[in-house]
Amino acid sequence: MLKVRVLDHPYIQVVLTTLRDKNIRQIEFRKAMVRLGRAMGFEITRDLELERVEVETPLGVKTEGVRFKDMDKVVIITVLRAGMPMTEGLIKIFYNARQGVVSARRVEEKGMRADKTFDVEITYVRLPKISNEDTVIIVDPMLATGSTIREVLKIVLSKSRPRKVFVVGAIATPLAIDRVREVVEEYNLDATIYTAAVDLTVNEKGYIVPGLGDAGDRAFGE
């Protein structure tokens, strides 16, 4: 089953507005994407299971508290290169996460097909061992046509069957959400998309409108 959570926290929406602004410089964009990843990480922890623990304070008094039960069973997979700044922010929250990378790009030279999909070129895959007790977080800032994230999901699922899959992006479209749902239903996954906004339109080049442009180019240069 696929769930979609649009994170409407005021701080997240302020950072998103900064990212949408065409006038901010490259370094400002990259730093804002890091901030977005960190803030979204806080929100994502709401869906992690807690367990009760007892600790002793410096005053020698025992008191009860909580900790995340599965914080040590998180794998973050970054879609290169656009996902790198968001991952930097997420790692500040999921500090024990194991990491993997997939280098993927839409083959824009061939253009978008009539069904609004692209060929996707995968040039590098490096994943840690993933168990059926792990939660996998896949980071791709722009879920536009869903072509890239669908291929990345299939690569991950061809090698493993994690307990949960979280897809994290700055902006998603209904089209991309539907294509993720197709994979989720095919593999019978427990999956959630976390995004700061759902923009309704994809233009003829496959870019989200209003969107924020090409996240990789804006963060690292063309």
Contacts in CASP RR format, 6 or more apart in sequence:
PFRMAT RR
TARGET T0000
AUTHOR 0000-0000-0000
METHOD contacts of the structure
MODEL  1
MLKVRVLDHPYIQVVLTTLRDKNIRQIEFRKAMVRLGRAMGFEITRDLEL
ERVEVETPLGVKTEGVRFKDMDKVVIITVLRAGMPMTEGLIKIFYNARQG
VVSARRVEEKGMRADKTFDVEITYVRLPKISNEDTVIIVDPMLATGSTIR
EVLKIVLSKSRPRKVFVVGAIATPLAIDRVREVVEEYNLDATIYTAAVDL
TVNEKGYIVPGLGDAGDRAFGE
1 184 0 8 1.000
1 189 0 8 1.000
1 190 0 8 1.000
1 191 0 8 1.000
2 177 0 8 1.000
2 180 0 8 1.000
2 181 0 8 1.000
2 184 0 8 1.000
2 185 0 8 1.000
2 189 0 8 1.000
2 191 0 8 1.000
2 192 0 8 1.000
2 193 0 8 1.000
3 191 0 8 1.000
3 192 0 8 1.000
3 193 0 8 1.000
4 172 0 8 1.000
4 177 0 8 1.000
4 192 0 8 1.000
4 193 0 8 1.000
4 195 0 8 1.000
4 198 0 8 1.000
5 43 0 8 1.000
5 192 0 8 1.000
5 193 0 8 1.000
5 194 0 8 1.000
5 195 0 8 1.000
6 195 0 8 1.000
6 196 0 8 1.000
6 197 0 8 1.000
6 198 0 8 1.000
7 39 0 8 1.000
7 40 0 8 1.000
7 43 0 8 1.000
7 194 0 8 1.000
7 195 0 8 1.000
7 196 0 8 1.000
9 39 0 8 1.000
9 43 0 8 1.000
11 39 0 8 1.000
12 36 0 8 1.000
12 39 0 8 1.000
12 40 0 8 1.000
12 43 0 8 1.000
12 196 0 8 1.000
13 196 0 8 1.000
15 32 0 8 1.000
15 35 0 8 1.000
15 36 0 8 1.000
15 39 0 8 1.000
15 196 0 8 1.000
16 36 0 8 1.000
16 170 0 8 1.000
16 171 0 8 1.000
16 196 0 8 1.000
16 197 0 8 1.000
16 212 0 8 1.000
18 24 0 8 1.000
18 28 0 8 1.000
18 32 0 8 1.000
19 29 0 8 1.000
19 32 0 8 1.000
19 33 0 8 1.000
19 36 0 8 1.000
19 170 0 8 1.000
19 212 0 8 1.000
20 210 0 8 1.000
20 211 0 8 1.000
20 212 0 8 1.000
24 32 0 8 1.000
26 218 0 8 1.000
26 219 0 8 1.000
26 220 0 8 1.000
26 221 0 8 1.000
29 218 0 8 1.000
29 219 0 8 1.000
30 85 0 8 1.000
30 219 0 8 1.000
30 220 0 8 1.000
31 85 0 8 1.000
33 83 0 8 1.000
33 85 0 8 1.000
33 86 0 8 1.000
33 141 0 8 1.000
33 170 0 8 1.000
33 215 0 8 1.000
33 219 0 8 1.000
34 85 0 8 1.000
34 86 0 8 1.000
34 88 0 8 1.000
34 89 0 8 1.000
35 89 0 8 1.000
36 86 0 8 1.000
36 89 0 8 1.000
36 170 0 8 1.000
36 196 0 8 1.000
37 85 0 8 1.000
37 86 0 8 1.000
37 87 0 8 1.000
37 88 0 8 1.000
37 89 0 8 1.000
37 90 0 8 1.000
37 168 0 8 1.000
38 89 0 8 1.000
38 90 0 8 1.000
38 92 0 8 1.000
38 93 0 8 1.000
40 86 0 8 1.000
40 90 0 8 1.000
40 168 0 8 1.000
40 169 0 8 1.000
40 194 0 8 1.000
40 196 0 8 1.000
41 89 0 8 1.000
41 90 0 8 1.000
41 93 0 8 1.000
41 94 0 8 1.000
41 168 0 8 1.000
42 93 0 8 1.000
43 194 0 8 1.000
44 90 0 8 1.000
44 93 0 8 1.000
44 137 0 8 1.000
44 166 0 8 1.000
44 168 0 8 1.000
44 194 0 8 1.000
45 68 0 8 1.000
45 93 0 8 1.000
47 166 0 8 1.000
47 192 0 8 1.000
48 68 0 8 1.000
48 69 0 8 1.000
48 70 0 8 1.000
48 71 0 8 1.000
48 135 0 8 1.000
49 68 0 8 1.000
49 69 0 8 1.000
49 70 0 8 1.000
50 66 0 8 1.000
50 67 0 8 1.000
50 68 0 8 1.000
50 69 0 8 1.000
51 66 0 8 1.000
51 67 0 8 1.000
51 68 0 8 1.000
51 69 0 8 1.000
52 64 0 8 1.000
52 65 0 8 1.000
52 66 0 8 1.000
53 64 0 8 1.000
53 65 0 8 1.000
53 66 0 8 1.000
53 67 0 8 1.000
54 62 0 8 1.000
54 63 0 8 1.000
54 64 0 8 1.000
54 65 0 8 1.000
55 62 0 8 1.000
55 63 0 8 1.000
55 65 0 8 1.000
56 62 0 8 1.000
56 63 0 8 1.000
57 63 0 8 1.000
70 133 0 8 1.000
70 135 0 8 1.000
71 94 0 8 1.000
71 96 0 8 1.000
72 96 0 8 1.000
73 131 0 8 1.000
73 133 0 8 1.000
73 134 0 8 1.000
73 135 0 8 1.000
73 163 0 8 1.000
74 94 0 8 1.000
74 96 0 8 1.000
74 97 0 8 1.000
74 98 0 8 1.000
74 134 0 8 1.000
74 135 0 8 1.000
74 136 0 8 1.000
74 137 0 8 1.000
75 97 0 8 1.000
75 98 0 8 1.000
75 99 0 8 1.000
75 100 0 8 1.000
75 127 0 8 1.000
75 128 0 8 1.000
75 130 0 8 1.000
75 134 0 8 1.000
75 135 0 8 1.000
75 136 0 8 1.000
75 137 0 8 1.000
75 162 0 8 1.000
76 87 0 8 1.000
76 90 0 8 1.000
76 91 0 8 1.000
76 94 0 8 1.000
76 97 0 8 1.000
76 98 0 8 1.000
76 99 0 8 1.000
76 100 0 8 1.000
76 136 0 8 1.000
76 137 0 8 1.000
76 139 0 8 1.000
77 99 0 8 1.000
77 100 0 8 1.000
77 101 0 8 1.000
77 102 0 8 1.000
77 127 0 8 1.000
77 136 0 8 1.000
77 137 0 8 1.000
77 138 0 8 1.000
77 139 0 8 1.000
77 152 0 8 1.000
77 156 0 8 1.000
78 84 0 8 1.000
78 86 0 8 1.000
78 87 0 8 1.000
78 99 0 8 1.000
78 100 0 8 1.000
78 101 0 8 1.000
78 102 0 8 1.000
78 139 0 8 1.000
79 101 0 8 1.000
79 102 0 8 1.000
79 104 0 8 1.000
79 138 0 8 1.000
79 139 0 8 1.000
79 140 0 8 1.000
79 148 0 8 1.000
79 149 0 8 1.000
79 152 0 8 1.000
80 101 0 8 1.000
80 102 0 8 1.000
80 103 0 8 1.000
80 104 0 8 1.000
80 124 0 8 1.000
81 103 0 8 1.000
81 216 0 8 1.000
81 219 0 8 1.000
81 220 0 8 1.000
82 140 0 8 1.000
82 141 0 8 1.000
82 142 0 8 1.000
82 214 0 8 1.000
82 215 0 8 1.000
82 216 0 8 1.000
82 219 0 8 1.000
83 139 0 8 1.000
83 140 0 8 1.000
83 141 0 8 1.000
83 215 0 8 1.000
83 216 0 8 1.000
84 219 0 8 1.000
85 219 0 8 1.000
86 139 0 8 1.000
86 141 0 8 1.000
86 168 0 8 1.000
86 169 0 8 1.000
86 170 0 8 1.000
87 99 0 8 1.000
87 139 0 8 1.000
90 97 0 8 1.000
90 137 0 8 1.000
90 139 0 8 1.000
90 168 0 8 1.000
91 97 0 8 1.000
91 99 0 8 1.000
94 137 0 8 1.000
97 137 0 8 1.000
98 128 0 8 1.000
99 128 0 8 1.000
100 126 0 8 1.000
100 127 0 8 1.000
100 128 0 8 1.000
101 124 0 8 1.000
101 125 0 8 1.000
101 126 0 8 1.000
102 122 0 8 1.000
102 124 0 8 1.000
102 125 0 8 1.000
102 126 0 8 1.000
102 127 0 8 1.000
102 152 0 8 1.000
102 155 0 8 1.000
103 122 0 8 1.000
103 123 0 8 1.000
103 124 0 8 1.000
103 125 0 8 1.000
104 120 0 8 1.000
104 121 0 8 1.000
104 122 0 8 1.000
104 123 0 8 1.000
104 148 0 8 1.000
104 151 0 8 1.000
104 152 0 8 1.000
105 120 0 8 1.000
105 121 0 8 1.000
105 123 0 8 1.000
105 148 0 8 1.000
106 118 0 8 1.000
106 119 0 8 1.000
106 120 0 8 1.000
106 121 0 8 1.000
106 145 0 8 1.000
106 147 0 8 1.000
106 148 0 8 1.000
106 206 0 8 1.000
107 118 0 8 1.000
107 119 0 8 1.000
107 120 0 8 1.000
107 121 0 8 1.000
108 118 0 8 1.000
108 205 0 8 1.000
110 118 0 8 1.000
110 119 0 8 1.000
111 118 0 8 1.000
111 205 0 8 1.000
112 118 0 8 1.000
112 145 0 8 1.000
112 204 0 8 1.000
112 205 0 8 1.000
112 206 0 8 1.000
116 145 0 8 1.000
116 175 0 8 1.000
116 202 0 8 1.000
116 206 0 8 1.000
117 145 0 8 1.000
117 146 0 8 1.000
117 147 0 8 1.000
118 145 0 8 1.000
118 147 0 8 1.000
118 148 0 8 1.000
118 206 0 8 1.000
119 147 0 8 1.000
120 147 0 8 1.000
120 148 0 8 1.000
120 151 0 8 1.000
122 151 0 8 1.000
122 155 0 8 1.000
125 155 0 8 1.000
127 155 0 8 1.000
127 156 0 8 1.000
127 159 0 8 1.000
127 160 0 8 1.000
129 160 0 8 1.000
130 136 0 8 1.000
130 156 0 8 1.000
130 159 0 8 1.000
130 160 0 8 1.000
130 162 0 8 1.000
131 160 0 8 1.000
131 162 0 8 1.000
132 160 0 8 1.000
132 161 0 8 1.000
132 162 0 8 1.000
132 163 0 8 1.000
133 163 0 8 1.000
134 160 0 8 1.000
134 162 0 8 1.000
134 163 0 8 1.000
135 162 0 8 1.000
135 163 0 8 1.000
135 164 0 8 1.000
135 165 0 8 1.000
135 166 0 8 1.000
136 156 0 8 1.000
136 160 0 8 1.000
136 162 0 8 1.000
136 164 0 8 1.000
136 165 0 8 1.000
136 166 0 8 1.000
137 166 0 8 1.000
137 167 0 8 1.000
137 168 0 8 1.000
138 149 0 8 1.000
138 152 0 8 1.000
138 153 0 8 1.000
138 156 0 8 1.000
138 165 0 8 1.000
138 166 0 8 1.000
138 167 0 8 1.000
138 168 0 8 1.000
139 168 0 8 1.000
139 169 0 8 1.000
140 148 0 8 1.000
140 149 0 8 1.000
140 152 0 8 1.000
140 167 0 8 1.000
140 168 0 8 1.000
140 169 0 8 1.000
141 169 0 8 1.000
141 170 0 8 1.000
141 171 0 8 1.000
141 215 0 8 1.000
141 216 0 8 1.000
142 169 0 8 1.000
142 170 0 8 1.000
142 171 0 8 1.000
142 208 0 8 1.000
142 211 0 8 1.000
142 212 0 8 1.000
142 213 0 8 1.000
142 214 0 8 1.000
142 215 0 8 1.000
143 149 0 8 1.000
143 167 0 8 1.000
143 169 0 8 1.000
143 171 0 8 1.000
143 172 0 8 1.000
143 173 0 8 1.000
143 176 0 8 1.000
143 177 0 8 1.000
143 180 0 8 1.000
143 193 0 8 1.000
143 195 0 8 1.000
144 173 0 8 1.000
144 175 0 8 1.000
144 176 0 8 1.000
144 202 0 8 1.000
144 206 0 8 1.000
144 207 0 8 1.000
144 208 0 8 1.000
145 173 0 8 1.000
145 175 0 8 1.000
145 176 0 8 1.000
145 179 0 8 1.000
145 202 0 8 1.000
145 206 0 8 1.000
146 173 0 8 1.000
146 175 0 8 1.000
146 176 0 8 1.000
146 179 0 8 1.000
146 180 0 8 1.000
147 179 0 8 1.000
149 167 0 8 1.000
149 176 0 8 1.000
149 179 0 8 1.000
149 180 0 8 1.000
150 179 0 8 1.000
150 180 0 8 1.000
150 182 0 8 1.000
150 183 0 8 1.000
153 165 0 8 1.000
153 167 0 8 1.000
153 180 0 8 1.000
153 183 0 8 1.000
154 183 0 8 1.000
156 162 0 8 1.000
156 165 0 8 1.000
157 183 0 8 1.000
157 187 0 8 1.000
157 189 0 8 1.000
161 187 0 8 1.000
163 190 0 8 1.000
164 189 0 8 1.000
164 190 0 8 1.000
164 191 0 8 1.000
164 192 0 8 1.000
165 184 0 8 1.000
165 189 0 8 1.000
165 190 0 8 1.000
165 191 0 8 1.000
165 192 0 8 1.000
166 191 0 8 1.000
166 192 0 8 1.000
166 193 0 8 1.000
166 194 0 8 1.000
167 180 0 8 1.000
167 191 0 8 1.000
167 192 0 8 1.000
167 193 0 8 1.000
167 194 0 8 1.000
168 193 0 8 1.000
168 194 0 8 1.000
168 195 0 8 1.000
169 193 0 8 1.000
169 194 0 8 1.000
169 195 0 8 1.000
169 196 0 8 1.000
170 195 0 8 1.000
170 196 0 8 1.000
170 197 0 8 1.000
170 212 0 8 1.000
170 215 0 8 1.000
171 195 0 8 1.000
171 196 0 8 1.000
171 197 0 8 1.000
171 198 0 8 1.000
171 199 0 8 1.000
171 208 0 8 1.000
171 211 0 8 1.000
171 212 0 8 1.000
172 193 0 8 1.000
172 195 0 8 1.000
172 197 0 8 1.000
172 198 0 8 1.000
172 199 0 8 1.000
173 198 0 8 1.000
173 199 0 8 1.000
173 200 0 8 1.000
173 201 0 8 1.000
173 202 0 8 1.000
173 208 0 8 1.000
174 198 0 8 1.000
174 200 0 8 1.000
175 202 0 8 1.000
177 193 0 8 1.000
177 198 0 8 1.000
180 191 0 8 1.000
180 193 0 8 1.000
183 189 0 8 1.000
184 191 0 8 1.000
199 208 0 8 1.000
199 209 0 8 1.000
199 210 0 8 1.000
199 211 0 8 1.000
201 208 0 8 1.000
201 209 0 8 1.000
202 208 0 8 1.000
202 209 0 8 1.000
203 209 0 8 1.000
207 213 0 8 1.000
207 214 0 8 1.000
212 218 0 8 1.000
END
